[in-house]
């Protein structure tokens, strides 16, 4: 069966950036091209002189040209969710790092008093407040006064699912 020509089918419900490209397209493409170039560079260095090494060199050169072209693709604007996270849990730092990778800008405070002070000083610095279940009742009034949604963290929820929940909570207002 011959390969289809023309544009590849892209799902209509795929999130798009203001440029009309799938969100994160440039980033994902550059990551893939970096992997191809890295592998081709290793092959080129490890293979003996001859056709195989020459082929690896052509792959590396094509990857460099593709990278040059990919650099011309406009970047998707980064959408971040600004979160004040109130937690003294042992995994809090790891969760902050994971959520950062999913486009969340996390400010971690380890006590209710620090959270309440931060909310009083700069209530519009965050989009929402994320708290451990045992701390929610102690932060609720400050979050409400700041006009921010308060979400209670389920420690069993994976970071990716939590990031989606945080984004949806901000989108819903």
C-alpha beads as a LAMMPS data file, in Angstrom:
LAMMPS data file: protein, C-alpha beads

173 atoms
172 bonds

1 atom types
1 bond types

-500.0 500.0 xlo xhi
-500.0 500.0 ylo yhi
-500.0 500.0 zlo zhi

Masses

1 110.0

Atoms # bond

1 1 1 0.000 0.000 0.000
2 1 1 1.532 3.371 -0.977
3 1 1 2.198 5.938 1.726
4 1 1 -0.215 8.835 1.888
5 1 1 1.095 12.203 0.834
6 1 1 0.114 15.618 2.066
7 1 1 -0.620 16.808 5.562
8 1 1 -0.656 14.370 8.422
9 1 1 -3.963 14.059 10.205
10 1 1 -3.914 16.048 13.451
11 1 1 -6.737 15.538 15.931
12 1 1 -9.066 18.556 15.966
13 1 1 -9.249 18.596 19.773
14 1 1 -5.462 18.912 20.158
15 1 1 -4.648 22.063 22.178
16 1 1 -3.125 24.723 19.946
17 1 1 -0.985 27.733 20.680
18 1 1 -1.680 31.235 19.288
19 1 1 0.366 30.303 16.187
20 1 1 -2.059 27.475 15.363
21 1 1 0.548 24.804 16.128
22 1 1 -0.022 21.960 18.554
23 1 1 0.967 23.252 21.989
24 1 1 4.581 22.330 22.745
25 1 1 5.271 21.276 19.139
26 1 1 8.611 23.102 18.860
27 1 1 9.827 21.814 22.217
28 1 1 8.906 18.204 21.413
29 1 1 10.444 18.395 17.932
30 1 1 13.713 19.838 19.225
31 1 1 13.904 17.120 21.894
32 1 1 13.479 14.422 19.241
33 1 1 16.052 16.033 16.945
34 1 1 18.539 16.299 19.814
35 1 1 18.150 12.573 20.422
36 1 1 18.689 11.784 16.731
37 1 1 21.754 14.011 16.522
38 1 1 23.217 12.589 19.722
39 1 1 22.753 9.009 18.578
40 1 1 24.175 9.777 15.116
41 1 1 27.201 11.479 16.707
42 1 1 27.858 8.410 18.854
43 1 1 27.498 6.111 15.849
44 1 1 29.795 8.254 13.751
45 1 1 32.476 8.196 16.473
46 1 1 32.170 4.431 17.079
47 1 1 31.929 3.112 13.531
48 1 1 35.006 2.321 11.452
49 1 1 35.716 4.325 8.309
50 1 1 33.457 3.307 5.456
51 1 1 29.870 3.385 4.269
52 1 1 28.305 2.954 7.705
53 1 1 30.263 5.825 9.209
54 1 1 29.501 7.988 6.181
55 1 1 25.791 7.209 6.571
56 1 1 25.881 8.132 10.274
57 1 1 27.609 11.388 9.314
58 1 1 24.848 12.195 6.810
59 1 1 22.209 11.488 9.472
60 1 1 23.986 13.848 11.889
61 1 1 24.247 16.547 9.207
62 1 1 20.570 16.149 8.297
63 1 1 19.698 16.381 11.986
64 1 1 21.684 19.623 12.257
65 1 1 19.801 21.061 9.278
66 1 1 16.466 19.939 10.715
67 1 1 17.432 21.576 14.031
68 1 1 18.234 24.823 12.200
69 1 1 14.774 24.744 10.618
70 1 1 13.079 23.800 13.894
71 1 1 14.675 26.828 15.543
72 1 1 12.591 28.983 13.181
73 1 1 9.309 27.551 14.520
74 1 1 7.761 29.990 16.999
75 1 1 7.689 28.818 20.591
76 1 1 4.372 28.197 22.282
77 1 1 3.850 30.702 25.055
78 1 1 4.314 28.971 28.378
79 1 1 1.096 28.648 30.313
80 1 1 1.820 28.454 33.970
81 1 1 -0.399 27.911 36.941
82 1 1 0.882 29.847 39.951
83 1 1 0.349 27.758 43.078
84 1 1 0.954 28.479 46.738
85 1 1 1.560 25.024 48.189
86 1 1 1.297 24.566 51.947
87 1 1 3.031 21.371 52.977
88 1 1 5.598 20.036 55.369
89 1 1 5.329 16.534 53.887
90 1 1 8.595 14.740 53.188
91 1 1 7.780 14.480 49.473
92 1 1 6.896 18.174 49.040
93 1 1 10.164 19.157 47.344
94 1 1 9.917 16.247 44.905
95 1 1 6.325 17.189 44.108
96 1 1 7.354 20.812 43.476
97 1 1 9.977 19.628 40.969
98 1 1 7.509 17.306 39.248
99 1 1 4.789 19.958 39.025
100 1 1 7.306 22.457 37.659
101 1 1 7.898 20.043 34.783
102 1 1 4.165 20.169 34.043
103 1 1 4.056 23.970 33.805
104 1 1 3.181 24.822 37.387
105 1 1 4.999 27.632 39.187
106 1 1 5.022 26.467 42.803
107 1 1 5.796 28.510 45.896
108 1 1 6.235 26.081 48.767
109 1 1 5.658 27.168 52.359
110 1 1 5.974 24.706 55.201
111 1 1 3.554 26.186 57.723
112 1 1 0.079 27.624 58.023
113 1 1 1.400 30.880 59.495
114 1 1 3.753 31.410 56.526
115 1 1 0.924 30.659 54.094
116 1 1 -1.413 33.117 55.811
117 1 1 1.318 35.802 55.841
118 1 1 2.100 35.260 52.155
119 1 1 -1.578 35.449 51.202
120 1 1 -2.018 38.642 53.231
121 1 1 1.051 40.279 51.655
122 1 1 0.512 39.300 48.018
123 1 1 -2.923 37.752 47.423
124 1 1 -2.704 38.059 43.613
125 1 1 0.697 36.361 43.349
126 1 1 -0.986 32.961 42.928
127 1 1 -3.858 31.417 41.030
128 1 1 -4.771 28.943 43.780
129 1 1 -3.703 27.417 47.072
130 1 1 -2.835 23.718 47.404
131 1 1 -2.769 22.309 50.939
132 1 1 -2.314 19.057 52.774
133 1 1 -5.671 17.722 54.059
134 1 1 -4.835 18.375 57.738
135 1 1 -3.953 22.023 57.016
136 1 1 -6.909 22.989 54.826
137 1 1 -9.146 24.300 57.598
138 1 1 -6.334 26.556 58.860
139 1 1 -5.656 28.178 55.462
140 1 1 -9.226 28.353 54.167
141 1 1 -10.051 31.805 55.534
142 1 1 -6.886 33.422 54.131
143 1 1 -7.450 31.818 50.699
144 1 1 -11.082 32.959 50.661
145 1 1 -10.081 36.497 51.666
146 1 1 -7.510 36.492 48.844
147 1 1 -10.211 35.288 46.430
148 1 1 -8.298 32.120 45.590
149 1 1 -9.577 28.579 45.205
150 1 1 -8.322 26.177 47.859
151 1 1 -7.532 22.633 46.773
152 1 1 -6.768 19.824 49.172
153 1 1 -3.964 17.566 47.970
154 1 1 -4.572 13.842 47.739
155 1 1 -1.123 12.402 48.520
156 1 1 -1.875 9.340 46.373
157 1 1 -2.542 11.431 43.243
158 1 1 0.315 11.280 40.703
159 1 1 1.962 14.614 39.865
160 1 1 0.727 14.538 36.255
161 1 1 -2.892 14.132 37.359
162 1 1 -2.460 16.815 39.992
163 1 1 -1.044 19.228 37.391
164 1 1 -4.091 18.634 35.182
165 1 1 -6.397 19.244 38.144
166 1 1 -4.559 22.471 38.994
167 1 1 -4.835 23.736 35.411
168 1 1 -8.529 22.857 35.210
169 1 1 -9.229 24.560 38.529
170 1 1 -7.681 27.796 37.283
171 1 1 -9.491 27.602 33.917
172 1 1 -12.842 27.159 35.635
173 1 1 -12.106 30.179 37.819

Bonds

1 1 1 2
2 1 2 3
3 1 3 4
4 1 4 5
5 1 5 6
6 1 6 7
7 1 7 8
8 1 8 9
9 1 9 10
10 1 10 11
11 1 11 12
12 1 12 13
13 1 13 14
14 1 14 15
15 1 15 16
16 1 16 17
17 1 17 18
18 1 18 19
19 1 19 20
20 1 20 21
21 1 21 22
22 1 22 23
23 1 23 24
24 1 24 25
25 1 25 26
26 1 26 27
27 1 27 28
28 1 28 29
29 1 29 30
30 1 30 31
31 1 31 32
32 1 32 33
33 1 33 34
34 1 34 35
35 1 35 36
36 1 36 37
37 1 37 38
38 1 38 39
39 1 39 40
40 1 40 41
41 1 41 42
42 1 42 43
43 1 43 44
44 1 44 45
45 1 45 46
46 1 46 47
47 1 47 48
48 1 48 49
49 1 49 50
50 1 50 51
51 1 51 52
52 1 52 53
53 1 53 54
54 1 54 55
55 1 55 56
56 1 56 57
57 1 57 58
58 1 58 59
59 1 59 60
60 1 60 61
61 1 61 62
62 1 62 63
63 1 63 64
64 1 64 65
65 1 65 66
66 1 66 67
67 1 67 68
68 1 68 69
69 1 69 70
70 1 70 71
71 1 71 72
72 1 72 73
73 1 73 74
74 1 74 75
75 1 75 76
76 1 76 77
77 1 77 78
78 1 78 79
79 1 79 80
80 1 80 81
81 1 81 82
82 1 82 83
83 1 83 84
84 1 84 85
85 1 85 86
86 1 86 87
87 1 87 88
88 1 88 89
89 1 89 90
90 1 90 91
91 1 91 92
92 1 92 93
93 1 93 94
94 1 94 95
95 1 95 96
96 1 96 97
97 1 97 98
98 1 98 99
99 1 99 100
100 1 100 101
101 1 101 102
102 1 102 103
103 1 103 104
104 1 104 105
105 1 105 106
106 1 106 107
107 1 107 108
108 1 108 109
109 1 109 110
110 1 110 111
111 1 111 112
112 1 112 113
113 1 113 114
114 1 114 115
115 1 115 116
116 1 116 117
117 1 117 118
118 1 118 119
119 1 119 120
120 1 120 121
121 1 121 122
122 1 122 123
123 1 123 124
124 1 124 125
125 1 125 126
126 1 126 127
127 1 127 128
128 1 128 129
129 1 129 130
130 1 130 131
131 1 131 132
132 1 132 133
133 1 133 134
134 1 134 135
135 1 135 136
136 1 136 137
137 1 137 138
138 1 138 139
139 1 139 140
140 1 140 141
141 1 141 142
142 1 142 143
143 1 143 144
144 1 144 145
145 1 145 146
146 1 146 147
147 1 147 148
148 1 148 149
149 1 149 150
150 1 150 151
151 1 151 152
152 1 152 153
153 1 153 154
154 1 154 155
155 1 155 156
156 1 156 157
157 1 157 158
158 1 158 159
159 1 159 160
160 1 160 161
161 1 161 162
162 1 162 163
163 1 163 164
164 1 164 165
165 1 165 166
166 1 166 167
167 1 167 168
168 1 168 169
169 1 169 170
170 1 170 171
171 1 171 172
172 1 172 173
